[in-house]
Amino acid sequence: MKNTTDFIKKTPTDHDIIDLVKNRWSPRTFSDKPISQKELQVLFEAGRWAPSSSNLQPWNIVWGIKGSETYDRIMDVLVEFNQKWAKNAPVLLLGVVDTKTPKGDDNYHAPLDLGQFSANMAIQAQSMGIAFHQMAGLDYEKAKKEFKFPETFHVATAIALGYYGGELSDVPDFLQDAELGERSRKKQNDFVFNGDYKATGDVNDN
Ligand SMILES: Cc1cc2nc3c(=O)[nH]c(=O)nc-3n(C[C@H](O)[C@H](O)[C@H](O)COP(=O)(O)O)c2cc1C
């Protein structure tokens, strides 16, 4: 087992931000330390208090702890690439949204609301030393059928979570560089505009 500090990645921020945001990253190895149901309840509680459009809270979560049938059923809907490393996680989740409002209209904001739920959970998890790795790589239709969600629901994401930890050898060779590499992001002036799209530079230019 490595030291906890081995799991803080180099994150070259351009401005000072809080450590909970700066130090969160998405590992593919996890500690063997189990996650308790109480800890899961804390994470779901953080998600529960996320804002949502019209307070519709369109999110739904399926959870499974390693060794359980539900865990294996979630694993079974992941794409093969994700199965190769998600097996290291003590907990697997699915994030599911109802794409319709209670009135039957399209709820275009549902994925955004699930995203806010997930971000709240991820930051709460970070405060507890728990890593939270989201995955789009899953068979959505198979998952919807497998877990008996109604037709209007969309299985938007899977999530692998567990305490930061584990060994590099827990992932196949081709994934090991990613565990060690520096994190990177676009620059703010690639996506922040004080006017028309691409018309102006970032806030620092003003
Ligand atoms: C919605 C979403 C889907 C993702 N899907 C996958 C995935 O299927 N497999 C995977 O290994 N990582 C996946 N990731 C993790 C991203 O690759 C990762 O967040 C990104 O490279 C930035 O790295 P960081 O989270 O360590 O900062 C996903 C992340 C998000 C938010």
PDBQT file of the ligand as one rigid body, heavy atoms in Angstrom, charges set to zero:
ROOT
HETATM    1  C1  LIG A 301     -19.356  12.239 -17.526  1.00  0.00    +0.000 C 
HETATM    2  C2  LIG A 301     -17.984  11.600 -17.443  1.00  0.00    +0.000 A 
HETATM    3  C3  LIG A 301     -17.747  10.432 -18.132  1.00  0.00    +0.000 A 
HETATM    4  C4  LIG A 301     -16.495   9.789 -18.015  1.00  0.00    +0.000 A 
HETATM    5  N1  LIG A 301     -16.318   8.564 -18.607  1.00  0.00    +0.000 NA
HETATM    6  C5  LIG A 301     -15.204   7.853 -18.353  1.00  0.00    +0.000 A 
HETATM    7  C6  LIG A 301     -15.099   6.498 -18.768  1.00  0.00    +0.000 A 
HETATM    8  O1  LIG A 301     -16.012   5.902 -19.357  1.00  0.00    +0.000 OA
HETATM    9  N2  LIG A 301     -13.945   5.830 -18.483  1.00  0.00    +0.000 N 
HETATM   10  C7  LIG A 301     -12.912   6.415 -17.801  1.00  0.00    +0.000 A 
HETATM   11  O2  LIG A 301     -11.902   5.736 -17.558  1.00  0.00    +0.000 OA
HETATM   12  N3  LIG A 301     -12.994   7.706 -17.359  1.00  0.00    +0.000 NA
HETATM   13  C8  LIG A 301     -14.110   8.431 -17.604  1.00  0.00    +0.000 A 
HETATM   14  N4  LIG A 301     -14.250   9.718 -17.121  1.00  0.00    +0.000 N 
HETATM   15  C9  LIG A 301     -13.149  10.354 -16.384  1.00  0.00    +0.000 C 
HETATM   16  C10 LIG A 301     -12.506  11.459 -17.223  1.00  0.00    +0.000 C 
HETATM   17  O3  LIG A 301     -11.691  10.869 -18.209  1.00  0.00    +0.000 OA
HETATM   18  C11 LIG A 301     -11.694  12.384 -16.290  1.00  0.00    +0.000 C 
HETATM   19  O4  LIG A 301     -12.584  13.043 -15.406  1.00  0.00    +0.000 OA
HETATM   20  C12 LIG A 301     -10.914  13.428 -17.082  1.00  0.00    +0.000 C 
HETATM   21  O5  LIG A 301      -9.912  12.802 -17.862  1.00  0.00    +0.000 OA
HETATM   22  C13 LIG A 301     -10.251  14.455 -16.173  1.00  0.00    +0.000 C 
HETATM   23  O6  LIG A 301      -9.448  13.803 -15.233  1.00  0.00    +0.000 OA
HETATM   24  P1  LIG A 301      -9.588  14.093 -13.660  1.00  0.00    +0.000 P 
HETATM   25  O7  LIG A 301     -11.012  13.768 -13.260  1.00  0.00    +0.000 OA
HETATM   26  O8  LIG A 301      -8.590  13.156 -13.024  1.00  0.00    +0.000 OA
HETATM   27  O9  LIG A 301      -9.280  15.528 -13.441  1.00  0.00    +0.000 OA
HETATM   28  C14 LIG A 301     -15.459  10.380 -17.239  1.00  0.00    +0.000 A 
HETATM   29  C15 LIG A 301     -15.728  11.584 -16.559  1.00  0.00    +0.000 A 
HETATM   30  C16 LIG A 301     -16.968  12.176 -16.650  1.00  0.00    +0.000 A 
HETATM   31  C17 LIG A 301     -17.243  13.434 -15.849  1.00  0.00    +0.000 C 
ENDROOT
TORSDOF 0
